[in-house]
Amino acid sequence: MASAQAAPAFLRLAAHPLRWRLLTELAASDYRVRELVGLVGEPQNLVSYHLRLLRRDGLVTARRSTFDARDTYYHLDLDGCARALAATGAALHPALRLTAAPPSPPASAARTAVLFTCTGNSARSPIAEALLRHRTGGGVQVTSAGSHPRRELHPDAVRVLRERHAIDLSGRRPRHLDTVTGRRFDYVISLCDKVREISPGFGGDPRRVHWSIPDPAADGGYPAFARTAEEIDTRIRYLLPVLMSQEAQP
């Protein structure tokens, strides 16, 4: 008689109703604890407990806010979830080993408009703008802006896109959020904690998403920019199916 085999760790974690709610919310955006409490409607101590379990198994990571160090943003590791799901299928039967197909760019996403924001519009948000435009072949209306734009793009941001993605940003200059106020956006995605709190409202009730990504210029050196570009590119890969699903809606 075959010995009983424990369910995979991902299955045990995700099967709990509250943890599934937390995973679902964090799949869309990074959040602070008090925001998750409001979204799931459960006490903070209970939410914090289940976040600790998700962090213990590496599905969720935590990062101190660069705007207010008393705050912590929680982020779902979507690549880690994909690997865990694949392993879960394989544990049940070899034929169920899942392989995630790379998302294809939208065939026509002209109706989808995305704005990336950060403080200086010199590194994170222009990197995100360039990578989303590159991955969709220009099919998405994408722009970026900053609350306090710098005079020019950071040279390491230009370099990392040129060397690792063959994207040329020469001639691109940071722009102010004021230049896009009043435009309609489907998604407004903030990439720094400070601008999330001060960015203006936008017409058309866009979906607000936050990616809590530290300023690579604060770490200094090209390697920090390479890590930042890699993280942003990973998030954009998982954003593409979301944009495609919106495009498919009537």
N, C-alpha and C positions, 0 to 999 in steps of 0.2 A: 504494500500500500504506500503510495507516494506521500511524502511528508508535506505537511501544510506549509505554504509559502506566504510570507507576509506581503501585504499589498505594498507596491512601491511608495516611497516617501512622498512623492508629489501627489499621488492619489489620496493618501491619508491627509495631507495638508489641505489640498484644494476642496476636498469633500465637505469640510466643515462650512456651514452656511455663511457665517460671518467672515471667515477667511476668504471664501469665494467672492463675497461682496467687496472686500478690500482689494483683492486681486483685480476684480473687474474695474473698480474705480481707478486704480493705479495704472491699469493698462492704457488709460486715456490721457493721464496727466500726472505730474508730480504734485504731491499734496503734503501739507503739515497735518499733525495729529488732530488739531481742533477742527480742521476742514473735513477730515475723514469722519470725525465724530458726527458732524452735521450731516454728512452724506449718507452714512449708514444708520444713523439714529440710535446709537448705542453709547453707553457711558465711556468716558475717556480711559479709565483704568482697564476696561475690557478690550477696547481697541488697541491700547498699548501692549497688552499681554499677547494678543494674536499677532501684532506686528513683530514682536520679539521672536515668535516662533517662525514667522516667514523669513526674518533676517537670519535666524540661526541656520536655516537650510539654504541660504543664499539666493532665495527668490526675490527678496526685497533688500535694497541697500538704503542707507541713510547718509545724508550729507548736510552739514551745518549751513544755515543760510549765510550768504556772504553780505547780506544787508543787515540782518539782526541775528547775531550769533546765538541768541537764546532760542531761536527757532531751528527746527530740523525738517528738511524735506525728504520724503520717502519716494523711492523710485523702484519700479518693477523691472527686473532684468528680463526683457522679452526673449533675448537669445537663450538665456538660461531656462526659461519656461519651454521654449521650443525643444531644447535638448531633453528636458525632463519628460515632456509629452512623448517624444520619440522613444525614450527608454521605457516608458510605461506601456506603450503599445507592444514593444518587443518582448516585454516581460510576460505579456498574456499569450502571445503567439508570434513566432518569427515573421509570419506574413504581415503582421500589423506594424512592422517597423516603419514609422512615419518619416518621410523626408520632406522638409518644407520646400516647396517650389518658390524660387525667387519671384517676388511680385513684379508684374509687368507694369510699365507706365500706362497711364490712362490713354486710350485711343484718342479721346477728345475731351479735354477737361477745361475748355475755355470758360465754362461757367464757374469754375472753382478758383477762388482768389485767396491767397495765403500771405499774411504779413508776419515776418519775424522781427522781434524787437529785443534790444538790449540797451545798455546805457550809452556806450560810445559809438555803436554801429561801425566799429573798426576791426572786429575779429569774429565773435560768435555769430551774430545775426547775418553779416554778409557771407560767411562760410555756409550757413544754412541755406540762405537764398541761392547761392551758386550751386550747391549740391542738389537741391530740389529741382532747380531748373535743368541741371545736367541730367539727372535721372529720369526726368519726364520729357526730355527732348524739347523743352520750352513749352510743353502743352499746358502747364499750370500757370496762372497769373500769379507771380510771386515777386515780392519786394521785401525790403528790410529798412528799418529806420531806428534811430536812437533818441533817447530823451535828452542826452547831452553829447551830441556827436563830436568826435575828434576831428582834427583838421585833415587827417588822411588815414587810410587803412594801415593796420600794423604790417610791417614788411614780412613778418613771419607768417601771417595769415595769407598774404599773397603767395609766399613761397610754398607753403604746404599744399595749397590748391594747385599750383603749377606743377610741383614735383610729383605729387601723389595722385592727382586726378586730371592732369592735363587741362586745367581750367585757368584762363588768363583773366585776371582782374585789373590789369593795368588800365589806368584812366578812370577807374571807379572811385568815387568819393563818398564819404559818409553823408547820410541825409538825416534831417531832423524829423521827429514824429509829426511836427506841425505840417510838414509837406504832404502828409497822407491823411490828415484828419478830414473827415467828411467822405472819404472813399468807402465803398462797400467791400467788406471782406467776409469770406466764409469762415476762415480760421485766423485768429490772432494768437501767435505762439511766442511767448516770452522765454528768453534764454538766460536771463539773470534775475536774481531775486529782487533787486532794487527796483527795476523797471516794472516788475509785475505789480507793485503797489502804487505806482504813480502814472501808469500809461492811461491815456484818455479813453473815453468811450468811443465806439465806432458804430456807425449806422448799420442797419440790417441785422442786428443781434448776432454777431459772429460767435462761433464756438471758441471759448477762451481755453487755451492749453498752456501749461507751464513745464518747461524743461529746466531744471535747476542745475546749471552748468557753470562752474567757476570760471572767472576770467583767466585765460592762459597767460596773459601779460603779467598777472600778479605772481605767477610761478617763475616767470623769466625763462627765456631760452626756447629754441625751436622744438625740443621734445614735448613740451607742454602743449604747443599748438598742434603737433601731430596727434597727441592723445585726444585733444578736444575735437579735432576734425573727424577722428575715427568714431568718437561717441556720437557726434551729431549725425554722421552718415548712417550709423546703426539705427538711430531713432527715425531718420528719414525713410529708411527701408521699410520700417514698420508703419510709417505714416501713409505710404503709397496705397495699400489696400483700403485704408479708411477713405482716402480721397476718391478711389475708384468706386467704392460703395456709395458715396455721396453723388458721384456723377451718374450712377445707374438709377438714382431715384428720379421719379417724374417731376 
